[in-house]
Amino acid sequence: MSEDPTGAEIAEDAPNALGGKAEQSWPRMAALAVAAGVLIGFGGIAFLIVQATPAVTGPVQLLSGLAFSAGLMMVMVTGAELFTGNVMFALPVATGRLSPARLAGAWTVVWLGNLVGSLVVALLFRWAGGLEGLDSAVGEAAVRIAEGKLAKGTGTTIASGVLANVLVCLAVWMAMGAGSLSAKAVALAAPVTVFVAAGFEHSVANMSLIPMGLFAGAEGDVAGFARNLALSTVGNVVGGIAVALGLGIAHASDEA
């Protein structure tokens, strides 16, 4: 791949790059997945701090999205394994680079690892008194966010999950072609800011945001949390596959 790759060059390299990630040893993949859950949880904390304001306006939403993007930046720079980005493992499966069985195993390991890391951050943030920050405004923001997510209907949550991961996977796809840390940051920030500002459903972000809201007193329970994760995950899978196959096939057909 060239120093400043074109979209076609990124697409050409993507099946091998994504396939290689999926073929890491299970212990390494699991450890990196836990790390990603922790890092996205940190992004969620930054998001809540910005949300801790009496009036949530458009500019506040955009700033919240930018704050949250720090989590995905840390994931990309450290090489941690994030389920929503790894949905694009569907591309090496489609090209024959990766087996469907390996895809299913990698998705399962990374999703569960992300959940563990996210819950660890949520618990530590609670025990550290983070929800009482800014005169308890952080906890109030966590309650508002969690209750809003838990109240969404089935179709709304799935559709929101699709849109969230279209934007996240576009961010990851562009960052794959970035040759420097600053370029990766720019590639990631804009799409992530949009999805967070719009309130779309990102399963891994919800793994920490909803528990933090429940810890702060939000109305809801474990069943509602599990429902949100299941529905947002379905949407995230659809959105991520659409990006990976859409871009991969489009560029491949141009070469045919």
Order of alpha helices (4+ residues) and beta strands (2+ residues): alpha-alpha-alpha-alpha-alpha-alpha-alpha-alpha-alpha-alpha-alpha
